[in-house]
């Protein structure tokens, strides 16, 4: 638990350090309704519009309550909008979200989510916005199998892979940086 909280604190601190008022662009936000991180005057490290950000986000936790958007998805949306704010073009944002373990439930269609939780899936709208912004969604086939999720119950924007462990490590070997997106 302490390791997870420490890791989340480091990621959030890094995300907040990515901003700086003098360097921000007035680019439109690719994810509507989600802010970029706040500006930090004099911040040293800022997003570099000349780099390609190849990131694989590891999302294995559910929301604290299932009527809320998964906070990991919100974190990723903040990250995308922050990159855009600093002029990093969509062509330089290669983002993959890998759902597994308890994070898997976010990938359900609205009908399947309603059948399981008796409410609409709060993640769908944000995921669709993120998909339009170029985010690739994957789900662990092992989590799908062991949770007895039917393929027809998975949102069509989500690709089923063999195993989160394989997806994450393969993408890392292809030059993607691994970021935990597990917040509550």
C-alpha positions, 0 to 999 in steps of 0.5 A, a space after each residue: 500500500 505504501 509503495 503504491 501511494 508513493 508511486 502515485 505521488 511521484 507520478 502526480 508530482 511529475 505530472 504537475 512539474 510538466 507545466 510552466 506558464 511561460 511555455 504553455 501553448 493555447 492549443 485546444 484540449 483534445 479531451 473535452 471537459 478535462 483540464 491540463 495540469 496547472 501551470 507552475 511558474 519557473 518549472 524546469 522540465 516541460 513537455 517537448 513538442 519535438 519528442 514522441 511520447 510513447 506511453 503504456 498506461 497500466 490500469 489495474 484498479 477500479 474506481 472506489 465506487 463504480 458510479 464514478 469514472 475510473 481515476 486512472 482514465 482521468 489521470 491519462 486524460 490530464 496527461 494528454 491535455 497537458 501535452 497538447 497544451 504545450 504543443 505536443 502534436 497528436 502525431 507525437 502522442 502514442 498512448 496505450 491503456 492496458 486494463 487488467 485485474 479490477 480495472 477490467 470492469 471499465 471496458 464493459 459496454 453500457 448494457 453489460 455494466 448495467 447488468 452487473 452494477 445496476 447503473 450506466 458505465 461512467 467510463 464510456 464517454 471519456 474513453 470515446 473522447 480519448 479514442 478520438 484523441 488517438 488513445 489505444 485501449 487494450 484489455 488483458 485476455 486473462 482478466 476477461 477469461 477469469 471474470 467470465 466476460 463475453 466478447 460482446 460485453 466489451 466496448 468495440 474500441 477495446 482490443 482483447 490481448 492475450 495477457 497484460 504482462 505480455 502487452 506491457 512488456 512488448 510495448 516497453 521493448 518497442 520503446 514505450 515508457 510504462 506508467 502506472 495509472 492506478 489512483 483512487 
